[in-house]
Amino acid sequence: MTAMTPGSNLPLSAARVAVDVAAPVRLDVSGLLLTADGKVRSDDDFIFYNQPSGPGVTYRAGGGSAPDAIVVDTAAVPPGIEKIVVTASPDAAGQTFQGIEPTATVRNADDGSAIATFTPPQLSAETALVVIEIYLRNGAWKARAVGQGYANGLAGIATDFGVSVEEPAAPAAPPVPAAPAPPAPVAAPVDPRIAPPAPPAPPAAPPAPAAGSGKINLDKGRVSLRKNQTVSLVKGGAPLLSRVRMGLGWEPAFRGKDIDLDASVIAYGPNRNHLDSCYFGKLAILNGAIKHSGDNLTGEGEGDDETIVVDLGRIPAEATGLVFTVNSFTGQKFNEVAKAYCRLIDDASGEELVRFDLTGAEPQTGVMMAKLIKQFTGEWEMTAMGEFVKSRTVRGMVKPAAQAL
């Protein structure tokens, strides 16, 4: 593998290459197909997360466990396209690259082997970069390290390469009754990071948030999740969480009828491969990084019925996903259970961070309550699931939980 320096180039040893760009923060990675004059043919040649495919070039999301990448199939690049530039910018608005220098890795897209790496040096006020370019020279495809920075973000890159950037709308002139306005043109796909959308007409009333959508953080304290909502387990200015405790609880729906539910956590690798399961029969996994409190046979009593302590700082690198499940070992269905919930607690302070109350139930014997996913930046995100499965034991949850990651 070659460590490249600004301006260096090398011939590509594979027809299909992927350029991934990693940094300590989330990045938006894009690709632009350029002609001999260094311009895109149209906005269709701008490849990013909202327009993930073009002729011979695709955007590939890393899913949190790997950096995002631009994949170039040189054999499928159309005639007239002589260069594909790979750009990157921090996801956080206005953030510069100072202190968070990215590293681009050029890989064989078929087997993942690394061909070259490049880390642009001496970055400061740049908010966007042209990192690597894949270009055609004398009939052969090569890679060149660039590292050109822009202080005006992706809008500066877009303008340089001919992508249309919409300007904020000017104040409207007084209407002229005799000259009706022409119909509005159909807009080309626009990256929302580059062109701010036009302000919508004021709604008659504030719209309600969409149920079960959106991602939030812990900046405002305790978070109550709905199904499919995600929370980032970080708080502005605070260090990453190290030890958390997942508490799971329930009550019998009918008096006098004990319900024996079992809480478990299933650990997976980056390819959804099952690593291990922590449950009442195996109280510690991953070298003690995850520990179970033990079995509760009835669900009676206040507070959490079973808890699982997760030492996030000790989770091995190969473990990137944790799915928390509850099973009815004795076979009662979840419509016989009341007040089922899970909550995440900071084990150091005892502060409840996140709570998810299972408001609906199905006549099944297993439920996936929540998942923790490690992001490429090192932080963890929790997503409320509430997905029911026909299984009385954690063993039967391994496959459906993997599919749900």
N, C-alpha and C positions, 0 to 999 in steps of 0.2 A: 504494500500500500504506500502511496506517495503522499507526503505532506507538502501541499502546494503553498506558494507565496504569491502576493499580488502580481498579476500579469503573467504568471507561469501557465503553461498549457501542457496537455498530454493527449495522445491518441486514445480513443475509447476502445477497450478490449471486448466490449459487449454491444450488441445491437440495441438492446433495451436497458436503459439505465434509470435509476431513481436517484434524485438528489434530495436528501432530507436535511433539514436545518434545525438544530437543537440549540437551546439556550436555557438559562435558569428560570426563565419566565415563559409564558405561553406566547407563541409567535403565530402570525398569519403568514402563510407561505403561498406564493403565487407564481405563475409562469406566463410569459408572453411570447408569442410566435412572431418573429420579425422577418421582414423581407430584406433585400439587399440595401435598401435605403434606411434600414434601422427602424422601420415603423411597422405597426400592426396593419393588417389589411382592413380589419373592422374590429368592433368591440368583441366579436366572437373569438378573437385570438387572445383574449385575456382569460386565463384559466385560474379559477380560485374556488373557494368553498361553495359559492352560490352558482357557479358555472363550472362544474368539475371536469368537463371533458371537451376536448377539441381534437382536430385531426392530428393523430400521433402523439398527443400530449394529454395527460390526465392529472388531476389533483387527487392525492391519496391522504385521507385523514389518519392520524396515528391513533385515534381513540383514547388518548390520555396515557397509554403505556409506551408510546413511541412518538417521535417527532413527525409532523406532517411532511409530505414529500410531493415533489413534482416528478412524474414518470414520463420519460421520453422514449417512444419507440421510433428510432431513427428510420427504420424501413417504412414506416407509415406516415412520416412527415411529408406533406404535399410539396410538389415542385414549387419553387419560388420562395419557400421559407428557408432561410439560411442560418437562422440563429434562434435559440430558445433561451431567454434569460430567466433565471430563478431569483425571485425577490423575497424579502422577509421584512416584517415590521412587528414590533411588540403589539400584543392584543390590547393592552391598556392604552387608552387614548392619551396622546401626548408624551408617552414614556420614550426616553431616548435609549440608545444602546450602551451608554456609558456604564461600565462595570458589569454588563451582562453580554459580553461578546459572544456571538453565535458561532457555531461550528457547522459547516456544511460537509456532508459526506456523500461522495458519488459512489453508488453501488451498482453491481450487476442486479438488475431488477428481477431476474429469474431465480438466482440462488442466494441473493442477499449479501454476497461477498463484497467487501469494501475495496474500491479501486483507488480512491484518493480522498483526502480531507483538506479543508481550508478554514482557517479562523482569521477573519479580517483584523488587522492590528490597529491600535490607537484610535478607537472609536470614542466619540464624545457626544456631540449634539445631534447625531443622526437619528432620525425616527423611522427611516426605511433604508434598505440596502439592496443593490443588485449584488448578489453574492457570487453566483456561478453562472457561466453561460456555456451552453452546448451549441457548437457552431460547426458548419460545413466548410471545409477548406480542401480544394483540389480533389473533390469526390470522397473525402474521408471525414468522419465526424470526430471532433475533439472536444475537450473540456478546458475552459480557461477560468482561473481564479480572478475575480474582479474586485469585490469589496468597495464599490463606489457607494457613498452615502448621500442621503438627501435629508435636509433639515425640515422639509415641508411634507414629509410622509409619502404615502403611496400616490398622492395627487401629483407630486413632482415627478415621480417615475412615470405615471400614466401620461402626463403631458409630454414628457420627453419622447415617449414611444408611440404617441398618436392615439391613445385611448381617449375618447371624449369624456371630459369632466364637466358635469353640470355645475354652473355657478348658482349661488343662492338667488332666488327670484327677486327682482327689483320691485319696489312699491308699485302697485297697479295704478295706471292712469285712469282718470275719470272715464266712465263708459260713454261710448258714442252710440246713441240709439240707431242711427242710420247704417252703421257698419257692424253687423254681427260678427262675433269672433269666429275664426275658422276652427274646424275640429282639431283637437289636440293630436299631435303626432304620437305614434307608438314608440315608446322609449326602448332603446337597446338595453340589455342586461347591464346593470350598474352595480358595482361593489359598494355596499352601504358604508364601508370604511372610507371611501373616496368621496362620494357625492352624498351630502346629507339630503334625505328625502324632503320634498316640499311639505310645508306644514299642512295638516289636514284641517278640514272645516271643523269649527268647534262643535262637539257633540251636544245633543240636547241634555244629556246627563252623563256623568263619568261612567265609562264602561266597566263592568265587573271583570276581574282577572279571569283568564281561562282556567277552568278547573284542571288540576293535575299537570300544570305546565310551569316552565321557568326554573331558573337556578338562582339561588341566593347565597349569602354568606352569613357569618356570625357577628358582623359588625354591630348589629342592634340587639345582640343578646339572644336568648332562647328562641328557637325556631320551631314552629309547629308545621309539619309537612303534610301535604295531601298526597294521594297516590300519584306516582310517577314524577313528583317534584324532586329536585336535587339541591343539596346544600354543600357548598365548599367549606371544609372544616378549617377555615382560617379566619383570623380576625385582624383587621388592619393594625399594623404596628406590633402585633404579638408574635412570639415564636410559634413554629408549627407544633401542633399537639403531639405529645409523646405517648401518654397512656390514656386510653379511654375504656369505658365500661359500658357494654350493651346490656341493658336490663330488659327482660321480657316478662310480661305479666298477663294474667287472665283470671276470670272468675267463672264458676259454673253458671249457666243460664237458668238452671232450675235448682231450687233449694234441695239439699239432701243428696244431690247426685255429684259425686266427685268426678273431676275430669283430670286425667293424667296426660299432660302435654309435655313434650320434651323440646327444649331449645338447643339448637346446634349452630355451628358456623362451618362453612365449607370453604376451603382455600383453593385458589386456582392460580395458574401461571398465565403469562401473557397470551398464550394461544388457547385459552379456556381449558387447559389441561388440569385435571384434578390432582392436587398435591396431597391433601389430607383433610380429615373431618374431625372436628372437636365436638363431643357430645357426652352424655352421661357415662358412656362406656369407655371414653378416652378423654380424660379431663385436661390434657395438655398436648399441644402440637407445636410444630415449627420451633423446636428447641425451647419450649416454654414461653414463646412470644404470645401465645393465645392459651388462656386457661379458663376452664368451665367451673362454675360454682358447685355443681352437683345436681342431682335429680330432685324435683319437687313432684310429689305423687298426687296432689289434689288441686293445687291452685288456690287453696284457701289462704286467707290472711291478707293484710295490707302490704303494699309495696311490690317490688319485683319478685316474681316467683323463681326465676333463674337468671343468673348474670354470667356474662362472658367478658373477661378482661383481655383487652388487646393492647399489647405494647407496640405501638406503631414504629417506634424507633428501633425495635429489634426484629421486625418482620424481615425475613431474608429477601434479597433483591428479586428472586424468582417468583415471589408471591405478589401479585398485583391486583387480585380481586378476592373479596370475602363476601359470601352470601349468608345471611342469617335466616334460619328457617325454624319453624315450629311444627311438630308432628304429634298426632294423637295416637300414641302407642296402643291404647286400649280400644281404638276403633271408633270412638264417638266422633261425630262430624262437627265442623266448626260452627254450624248453626245452633249447636248446643252450648256454645261458649259465649260469654259476655265480656265486654271490656278488654278485649285482647289489644295489646299495644307493645311497642318497643320504644326505648328511649336511649339516647347516647349521653353519657356523663363524662365530664373531665375527671379522671380518677385522682388527680392531684388535689383539686379544689372541691370535688363533690358537686360542682355546678352542672345542672342539666343543660345540655347544649341543644339537643334535637329530640323531638317527640313525634311519633307517628301512631295515631289511633286507628285501629282497623274498624271502620264504621260499617262495612258490609261483610257478610259472611256467606259462604257457600257450603253445601253438604259434601265436603271433602275432608280428608284426614291430614292434609299437609298444606302449609302456606309458606311462601317465601316472603318474609317481612321487609327486608331491606338489604342493600348491598353497599359495600365500601369499595371504591375503585381508586387505585393509586394513579395519579397523573404523572406525566413525564417530568413535571417540575418538582416532584417529591411530595406534593400535598395530596390529601385524600378527599374524596367527595362521597357523600352518602345520598343514596336515592331510595325513596320509599317505594315499595313494590306492591305488596298486598295481592300476590298472585297465588291462586289455590291449585293444589296438585293432589292427585290420588296416590298417597303414600303414607304409610304408618311409621316409617323409619327414615333416618337421614340418608341411608344408602339409596333409597328410591328418589331422593331429591338431587343427587349429584348431576344427572344428565339434564333435567329441566333447568336447574340453576345455572349450569354452564351455558345453555342456550339463551338464558335471560341476561347474561353479562353484556 
